Amino acid sequence: MYALKIAWRNLLSRPAQTLVTVFVVALAVALAVTVTHLNEGLQRGIIRASDPFGVLVVGAKGSSQQLVLSTLLLQGAPVGNIPGHIYAELRNDTRVALAVPIAMGDNVGGARIVGTDDHFFDLHPSQQELPAFQLAAGDLFDGDFEAVLGSRAAIELGLGLGDRFQPQHGVARGLESDTHAEVHTVVGIMQPSGTPFDNAVLTSVESVIRMHREAGPITPAASSPDPANEHGGKHADEAGGGHAHVDSGQVTAVLVQPVGFIEANEIWREFYTGTEAQAVFPGRELGTLFDLLNQGQEILIVVGYLAAVMAALTLFLAIYSATESRQQLLAILRSTGASRATVVAVVLAETVLMALLGTLLGRLFGYGAAAAIALQITRQSAIPISIGYLGTLEVALWVLPLALGVLAGLLPAWHAYRVNVVEKLFPS
């Protein structure tokens, strides 16, 4: 306690140097905390958001990862469309327990419009769990141009039961004048599901087909742009890029829950050798996405190591210069009865105190930054990102900065240990 009191007074005696050193340590810790928790939270959120949607996603040939991202997470443009007979065949296939059509429409106020049918509300993560999508108020859509709003979409759009809206062209918010003529009526609002469909507007597949049949065909994103297609070019430019609108007899994708894993592999192989569409396992594609996220995390971790080394050097220089500048004070301390061990303890206590303060401040910064970024991502994508306790990793985030603090203080402590009392008190 005696060494701690002296160390604390020494830190208060040089506030500028102490604050700068603590701040550098805090930034290094904050970087590690932010990167680690965001990566873990994002992966957990993506897994949770994709859980209810079945074992297979069937869609147009092209990027399998983009098919999963656009269909399940509503991120990016769809790959294209597939003939409607594929959905009909899957629906009647005895190997399929549930087949749900997905028809990507446009948007209203930035909320994606998704065409589907009543079977969408039968989707669930497992047989033991309740359906993931349930109504909080109103009814399911029963006719054309009736809509069920996701929980977040209802709040963001400020729409309630009975309200009407006109969709805008494109998958992102565009010009207010760039709208479809068809007026949609809100007939239901969903409970929060913890998926990107909280940000979506659901309607019937027929509504999406009719809306785009009357507006005219638009070139799918997977095809080459047609310069003569004035309608498609206009909306691609004004509304944030072209996308595969559903035409008559087409759907964008089909969510498939086979009766078993053997049947799932059989269906996958059939589409793999076919030419009209592809079937992908969402878990496999998300695993590839996680590999990319982990690669990015590894790069940032290297940056974090460099920041930790800089923080340790800053801590070392601060303590070393302070020790050198007060050797006479240390000699006086020794002359009043303090042992060499006490002097060493004072120097080490200073470094550990600054490392501890930096660690505390860094964790506050890191958790705050991670929570703010997670909230922003959740608002934009409705992917639920939670920042939580990471077990043994949390211990490492405490121990490592303190260990660096002790290492940074060893050499200054050794110099303090070797102070010549007579030479410093009675210089010749």
Summary of the structure (lengths in Angstrom):
residues: 428
radius of gyration: 30.7
end to end distance: 35.4
largest distance: 102.3
contacts: 1490
relative contact order: 0.19
helix: 57%
strand: 14%
